[in-house]
Amino acid sequence: MRTIVDWHIHSKYSRACSKQLELPVIDQWCARKGIDIVTTGDWTHPAWLAHIKENLEEKRQGIFGLKSGGTREFMLVQEVSQIYKKGDKTRRIHNLVFSPSIETCEKVIAEFTRRNFNLKADGRPILGIDSEDLYKLLKDIDEKIILIPAHAWTPWYAVFGSKSGFDSLEECFGSMSKYIYAIETGLSSNPMMNWQLSGLDSVVMISNSDAHSPRNLGREANVFEFPEPPTYDEFVRVLREQDASRFKYTIEFYPEEGKYHFDGCASCQFSCEPEESKRIAKRCPTCHRPLTLGVHHRVEELADRDASSVSNRKIPFKSIVPLAEILAEVYGVSSTQSKKVETEYLRLTDELADEFTLLLDTPIEAIRSKASSTYLATAIEKMRVGDLKIQPGYDGLYGTVRIFGENGPPAAKQSSLL
């Protein structure tokens, strides 16, 4: 039984997140995307926890479903933001906290409240506590809790971030590093980049959407194969043991499309590869301020081998371009939220298949027979073999992926479906 999982999303109570992010809506969008299990996110927020308790019921250990009868399942995974001093440097780290039960969530909340952490201001709370100390605290509450570094390479808020991170998991988590079973690659890196670090051989790579709106669910995801519906404990075991018989592959954004892949200065619209960045002393040639060093640069700094030497021993991955982005290019519109894109996206995922199935598995001829544009099937075919042109993102600006190049496809012949 194939099971697609997204372990990192947010609720309407996180800053800069859609007010549509409520559990019934998340359930509906996961069905359209092809996600089987998704996190609730944000369970430390009191109003969101009340929403969770009102809407969800446990179906099996650590796995929940809507009381109203939705088709998807939920787990209790929460992102936290930590800001603290260590090694004469201010550290800003984001971590994912996996909880096996609502009761455990409530115990964590009680301890955070006792420590005067502000849990009401943001669904992603800011905690003034060292990562090692946080993990010890969580394990003391419930030994089944696990912690996974979120978007591990993001410059500003990540375990390996160029601005405020560390050079190794051991440096960050100390004695608790032995309980780090996975890291989240983030949108600006993929597993292949991470395999260049021998120090990460002890962990498995996971990929999630970090969705701030329903439409962005499943930008990245994890694909498992189970003989029977999985439990919380089974997921933890698979991660801990890097069980490739169960963990089949991750679904990845092209990392160049992430908003921190290259080095750059957004204010001056300047970006460059690491070698060029070093040549210009890591400063913007226009304003002369320090460049924001991207994920590509940071990985190169810490890498100690060629990834190809170990790739055959790792959980594989598949790269995709989101369907809405493909449709926008096919139709020659700038926004993925245009009426034309939205109408065709909803029609295809209603009549043909969910988004993941359509992008990865549906026969090209079946897509050609259903799509309004004759170029959609060609675009998906090109995407599946990586025939793309990518302008990398940098300093908070997303990169752009082009399937047909700068000018888009030739004037598309439209079928009678339009």
C-alpha positions as CSV (number, residue, x, y, z in Angstrom):
1,M,0.0,0.0,0.0
2,R,1.6,3.2,-1.2
3,T,1.4,5.9,1.5
4,I,2.4,9.5,0.7
5,V,3.2,11.7,3.7
6,D,3.8,15.4,4.3
7,W,5.1,16.1,7.8
8,H,5.6,19.9,7.7
9,I,2.7,22.3,7.3
10,H,1.2,25.2,9.2
11,S,-2.2,26.3,10.4
12,K,-4.1,29.6,10.1
13,Y,-2.5,30.5,13.5
14,S,1.0,30.8,12.0
15,R,2.3,34.1,10.7
16,A,1.9,34.7,7.0
17,C,-0.3,31.7,6.6
18,S,-3.7,31.3,4.8
19,K,-6.9,31.6,6.9
20,Q,-8.2,28.6,4.9
21,L,-5.8,26.3,6.8
22,E,-8.3,24.4,8.8
23,L,-8.4,20.6,9.1
24,P,-11.4,19.8,6.9
25,V,-10.0,22.0,4.1
26,I,-6.5,20.4,4.5
27,D,-8.2,17.0,4.2
28,Q,-9.9,18.0,1.0
29,W,-6.7,19.4,-0.6
30,C,-4.6,16.4,0.5
31,A,-7.1,14.2,-1.4
32,R,-6.7,16.4,-4.5
33,K,-2.9,16.4,-4.1
34,G,-2.5,12.7,-3.5
35,I,-1.3,13.0,0.1
36,D,-2.4,10.2,2.4
37,I,-1.1,11.4,5.7
38,V,-0.4,15.0,6.7
39,T,0.6,16.7,9.9
40,T,-1.8,18.9,11.8
41,G,1.1,21.3,12.5
42,D,1.0,24.0,15.2
43,W,-0.4,21.9,18.1
44,T,1.3,24.1,20.7
45,H,-1.1,27.0,19.8
46,P,-4.1,26.7,22.2
47,A,-6.8,27.6,19.7
48,W,-5.4,25.2,17.1
49,L,-5.1,22.4,19.7
50,A,-8.8,23.0,20.5
51,H,-9.6,22.7,16.7
52,I,-7.6,19.5,16.6
53,K,-9.4,18.0,19.6
54,E,-12.8,19.1,18.2
55,N,-12.2,17.7,14.7
56,L,-10.0,14.6,15.0
57,E,-10.2,11.2,16.5
58,E,-7.5,8.5,16.8
59,K,-7.8,5.7,14.3
60,R,-4.7,3.8,15.4
61,Q,-1.6,4.6,17.5
62,G,-0.6,8.2,16.7
63,I,-2.7,8.4,13.5
64,F,-5.9,10.5,13.4
65,G,-8.8,11.1,11.1
66,L,-11.6,13.6,10.8
67,K,-14.6,12.8,13.0
68,S,-16.8,14.1,10.1
69,G,-15.5,11.3,7.8
70,G,-12.7,12.7,5.7
71,T,-10.5,10.6,3.5
72,R,-7.0,11.6,4.7
73,E,-5.2,11.0,8.0
74,F,-3.2,13.2,10.3
75,M,-0.2,13.1,12.6
76,L,0.9,15.5,15.4
77,V,4.1,17.2,14.1
78,Q,4.9,20.7,15.2
79,E,7.6,23.1,14.0
80,V,9.3,25.2,16.7
81,S,11.7,28.1,16.3
82,Q,14.6,28.4,18.7
83,I,16.8,31.4,19.4
84,Y,19.6,31.0,21.8
85,K,23.3,31.7,22.3
86,K,25.9,29.0,21.9
87,G,29.6,29.2,21.2
88,D,29.6,33.0,21.3
89,K,27.0,33.1,18.5
90,T,23.3,33.6,18.3
91,R,21.7,30.5,16.9
92,R,18.3,30.5,15.1
93,I,17.2,26.9,14.5
94,H,13.9,25.4,13.4
95,N,13.0,21.8,14.4
96,L,10.1,19.5,13.9
97,V,8.7,17.8,17.0
98,F,6.8,14.5,16.5
99,S,4.3,13.6,19.2
100,P,2.6,10.2,19.5
101,S,-0.6,11.5,21.2
102,I,-2.7,14.5,22.1
103,E,-2.0,13.7,25.7
104,T,1.8,14.1,25.1
105,C,1.1,17.3,23.2
106,E,-0.7,18.6,26.3
107,K,2.2,17.6,28.6
108,V,4.7,19.5,26.3
109,I,2.4,22.6,26.3
110,A,2.2,22.5,30.1
111,E,6.0,22.4,30.4
112,F,6.5,25.2,27.8
113,T,3.9,27.3,29.6
114,R,5.7,26.7,33.0
115,R,8.8,28.0,31.3
116,N,6.9,31.1,30.1
117,F,7.2,30.4,26.4
118,N,4.7,32.4,24.5
119,L,2.5,29.9,22.7
120,K,-0.4,32.2,21.7
121,A,1.5,34.6,19.5
122,D,2.3,32.2,16.7
123,G,1.6,28.7,15.6
124,R,5.3,28.3,15.3
125,P,6.4,29.4,18.8
126,I,9.8,31.0,19.5
127,L,11.6,29.1,22.3
128,G,14.6,30.4,24.1
129,I,16.2,27.1,24.7
130,D,19.3,25.2,23.3
131,S,18.4,22.4,20.9
132,E,20.1,19.7,23.0
133,D,18.3,20.9,26.1
134,L,15.0,21.0,24.2
135,Y,15.4,17.4,23.1
136,K,16.3,16.2,26.6
137,L,13.2,18.0,27.9
138,L,11.0,16.4,25.3
139,K,12.4,12.9,25.9
140,D,11.8,13.3,29.6
141,I,8.1,14.1,28.9
142,D,7.7,11.1,26.5
143,E,10.5,8.9,25.2
144,K,8.5,8.3,22.0
145,I,8.9,12.0,20.9
146,I,11.4,12.5,18.2
147,L,12.9,15.7,16.9
148,I,14.0,16.4,13.3
149,P,15.8,19.5,12.1
150,A,13.6,21.4,9.7
151,H,14.7,22.8,6.3
152,A,18.3,22.0,7.4
153,W,20.2,24.4,5.1
154,T,18.1,27.6,5.1
155,P,20.5,30.4,5.8
156,W,18.6,32.1,8.6
157,Y,16.8,29.4,10.6
158,A,18.4,26.0,10.2
159,V,20.8,23.6,11.8
160,F,23.4,24.1,9.0
161,G,22.3,27.6,8.0
162,S,25.1,29.9,6.8
163,K,23.9,32.8,9.1
164,S,23.3,31.1,12.4
165,G,23.7,27.4,12.2
166,F,26.3,24.7,13.1
167,D,28.8,22.6,11.1
168,S,27.5,19.2,12.4
169,L,24.6,17.6,14.1
170,E,26.8,16.8,17.1
171,E,27.8,20.5,17.5
172,C,24.1,21.4,17.7
173,F,22.5,18.5,19.6
174,G,25.4,17.2,21.6
175,S,24.6,14.0,23.5
176,M,21.1,13.9,21.9
177,S,22.5,13.7,18.3
178,K,22.2,9.9,18.5
179,Y,18.4,10.4,18.6
180,I,18.4,12.4,15.4
181,Y,17.1,9.9,12.9
182,A,16.4,12.2,9.9
183,I,16.8,15.7,8.6
184,E,14.4,17.7,6.4
185,T,16.2,18.7,3.2
186,G,14.2,21.8,2.6
187,L,13.1,23.3,-0.8
188,S,16.6,24.6,-1.7
189,S,18.4,21.2,-1.3
190,N,17.8,17.7,-2.4
191,P,19.0,14.3,-1.0
192,M,21.9,14.2,-3.5
193,M,23.4,17.4,-2.2
194,N,23.1,16.1,1.4
195,W,24.8,12.8,0.5
196,Q,28.0,14.8,0.0
197,L,28.4,14.9,3.8
198,S,29.6,11.6,5.4
199,G,28.5,13.0,8.7
200,L,24.9,12.6,7.6
201,D,25.2,8.9,6.9
202,S,23.5,8.2,10.2
203,V,20.3,10.0,9.2
204,V,17.8,9.6,6.5
205,M,16.6,12.5,4.3
206,I,12.9,13.5,4.5
207,S,11.1,16.1,2.4
208,N,8.0,18.1,3.2
209,S,6.0,21.1,1.8
210,D,6.3,23.6,4.7
211,A,2.9,24.7,3.3
212,H,1.6,28.1,4.3
213,S,-1.6,27.6,2.2
214,P,-3.7,24.6,1.0
215,R,-2.4,25.0,-2.5
216,N,1.2,24.4,-1.4
217,L,0.6,21.2,0.3
218,G,2.8,18.4,-1.1
219,R,5.4,20.6,-2.8
220,E,7.6,17.9,-1.4
221,A,6.7,14.6,0.3
222,N,7.7,11.2,1.4
223,V,6.6,7.9,-0.2
224,F,6.3,4.7,1.8
225,E,5.1,1.2,1.1
226,F,3.4,-0.7,3.9
227,P,1.6,-4.1,4.0
228,E,-0.9,-2.6,6.4
229,P,-1.9,0.9,7.7
230,P,1.1,2.3,9.6
231,T,1.3,3.5,13.2
232,Y,3.4,6.3,14.7
233,D,5.8,3.7,16.1
234,E,6.2,2.1,12.7
235,F,7.1,5.5,11.1
236,V,9.7,6.1,13.8
237,R,11.2,2.7,13.3
238,V,11.4,3.1,9.5
239,L,13.3,6.4,9.9
240,R,15.5,5.1,12.7
241,E,16.5,2.0,10.7
242,Q,16.5,3.8,7.3
243,D,14.3,0.9,6.1
244,A,14.4,1.1,2.3
245,S,11.9,-1.8,2.1
246,R,9.3,0.7,3.5
247,F,10.7,4.1,2.7
248,K,10.7,4.0,-1.1
249,Y,11.6,7.6,-2.1
250,T,11.0,11.3,-1.6
251,I,9.3,13.7,-3.9
252,E,11.4,16.8,-4.4
253,F,11.1,20.4,-5.6
254,Y,14.0,21.1,-8.0
255,P,16.4,22.7,-5.4
256,E,17.3,25.5,-7.8
257,E,13.7,26.7,-7.6
258,G,14.1,27.2,-3.8
259,K,14.5,30.7,-2.6
260,Y,18.0,30.2,-1.0
261,H,19.8,28.0,-3.5
262,F,22.4,30.4,-5.0
263,D,24.3,33.2,-3.2
264,G,22.9,36.7,-3.9
265,C,21.6,40.1,-3.0
266,A,17.9,40.5,-3.6
267,S,18.0,44.3,-3.3
268,C,20.4,44.5,-6.3
269,Q,18.9,41.5,-8.1
270,F,22.4,39.9,-8.2
271,S,23.0,36.1,-7.8
272,C,26.0,33.8,-8.4
273,E,27.4,30.4,-7.9
274,P,29.7,29.7,-4.9
275,E,32.9,30.0,-6.9
276,E,32.0,33.5,-8.2
277,S,30.9,34.5,-4.7
278,K,34.4,33.6,-3.3
279,R,36.1,35.5,-6.1
280,I,34.2,38.7,-5.2
281,A,34.9,38.3,-1.5
282,K,31.2,37.3,-0.9
283,R,30.0,40.8,-1.3
284,C,27.5,42.3,-3.7
285,P,29.3,44.1,-6.6
286,T,26.7,46.8,-6.6
287,C,26.0,47.7,-3.0
288,H,29.0,46.0,-1.5
289,R,27.0,44.5,1.4
290,P,27.7,40.8,2.3
291,L,25.9,38.4,0.1
292,T,23.4,35.9,1.6
293,L,25.2,32.6,1.1
294,G,22.8,30.0,-0.3
295,V,22.4,26.4,0.3
296,H,24.6,25.3,-2.6
297,H,27.5,27.3,-1.1
298,R,26.9,26.0,2.4
299,V,26.8,22.4,1.2
300,E,30.1,22.8,-0.6
301,E,31.7,24.2,2.5
302,L,30.8,21.1,4.6
303,A,31.0,18.4,1.9
304,D,33.7,15.8,2.2
305,R,32.9,13.4,-0.7
306,D,31.2,13.0,-4.1
307,A,27.6,11.9,-3.6
308,S,27.7,9.5,-6.5
309,S,29.9,7.1,-4.4
310,V,27.1,6.4,-2.0
311,S,23.9,7.1,-3.9
312,N,23.2,3.4,-4.6
313,R,22.9,2.9,-0.8
314,K,20.5,5.7,-0.1
315,I,16.7,6.3,-0.2
316,P,16.2,7.6,-3.8
317,F,14.2,10.6,-4.9
318,K,12.1,11.9,-7.7
319,S,11.9,15.6,-8.8
320,I,8.7,17.3,-9.9
321,V,7.4,20.6,-11.0
322,P,4.0,21.4,-9.4
323,L,1.1,21.0,-11.7
324,A,-0.1,24.6,-11.3
325,E,3.3,25.8,-12.4
326,I,3.2,23.6,-15.5
327,L,-0.3,24.8,-16.4
328,A,0.8,28.4,-16.0
329,E,3.6,28.0,-18.5
330,V,1.5,26.0,-20.9
331,Y,-1.1,28.7,-20.9
332,G,1.4,31.6,-21.0
333,V,0.1,33.2,-17.8
334,S,2.3,34.6,-15.0
335,S,0.3,33.5,-12.0
336,T,-0.4,29.9,-10.8
337,Q,-3.6,31.3,-9.3
338,S,-5.1,32.6,-12.6
339,K,-8.6,31.6,-13.4
340,K,-7.5,29.5,-16.4
341,V,-4.9,27.6,-14.4
342,E,-7.3,27.0,-11.4
343,T,-10.1,25.8,-13.6
344,E,-7.9,23.3,-15.5
345,Y,-6.2,22.1,-12.3
346,L,-9.5,21.4,-10.6
347,R,-10.9,19.6,-13.7
348,L,-7.8,17.4,-14.2
349,T,-7.6,16.4,-10.5
350,D,-11.4,15.7,-10.5
351,E,-11.5,13.8,-13.8
352,L,-8.1,12.2,-14.3
353,A,-6.1,11.7,-11.1
354,D,-4.7,13.4,-8.0
355,E,-1.7,15.6,-8.7
356,F,1.0,13.2,-7.6
357,T,-0.4,10.3,-9.7
358,L,-0.8,12.6,-12.7
359,L,2.7,14.0,-12.5
360,L,4.5,10.7,-11.7
361,D,2.4,7.7,-13.0
362,T,-0.5,8.6,-15.4
363,P,0.3,7.5,-19.0
364,I,1.2,10.4,-21.2
365,E,-1.5,9.5,-23.7
366,A,-4.2,9.5,-21.0
367,I,-3.1,13.0,-20.1
368,R,-3.1,14.0,-23.7
369,S,-6.6,12.8,-24.2
370,K,-8.0,14.7,-21.2
371,A,-6.0,18.0,-21.2
372,S,-7.3,21.2,-22.7
373,S,-3.9,22.1,-24.1
374,T,-2.1,19.7,-26.4
375,Y,1.2,20.9,-24.7
376,L,0.4,19.7,-21.2
377,A,1.2,16.1,-21.9
378,T,4.5,17.1,-23.6
379,A,5.4,19.3,-20.6
380,I,4.8,16.5,-18.1
381,E,6.8,14.1,-20.3
382,K,9.7,16.6,-20.4
383,M,9.5,17.1,-16.6
384,R,9.7,13.4,-15.9
385,V,13.1,13.1,-17.7
386,G,14.4,16.4,-16.3
387,D,14.4,18.3,-19.6
388,L,14.1,21.7,-18.0
389,K,15.7,25.2,-17.9
390,I,16.1,26.6,-14.3
391,Q,17.1,30.0,-13.1
392,P,18.2,29.4,-9.5
393,G,16.6,31.3,-6.6
394,Y,18.6,33.4,-4.1
395,D,18.3,35.6,-1.0
396,G,14.6,34.9,-0.5
397,L,13.6,35.0,-4.1
398,Y,12.2,31.8,-5.6
399,G,13.9,30.4,-8.7
400,T,12.1,29.8,-12.0
401,V,11.6,26.5,-13.8
402,R,10.9,26.6,-17.5
403,I,10.0,23.5,-19.5
404,F,9.7,25.2,-22.9
405,G,12.3,28.0,-22.3
406,E,11.8,31.7,-21.9
407,N,9.2,32.1,-24.7
408,G,7.0,29.3,-23.5
409,P,5.5,26.6,-25.8
410,P,4.5,27.5,-29.3
411,A,0.9,28.8,-29.7
412,A,-1.0,25.9,-28.1
413,K,-3.6,24.2,-30.1
414,Q,-6.6,24.0,-27.8
415,S,-9.0,21.1,-27.8
416,S,-12.7,21.4,-27.7
417,L,-12.5,21.0,-23.9
418,L,-11.7,24.8,-23.6
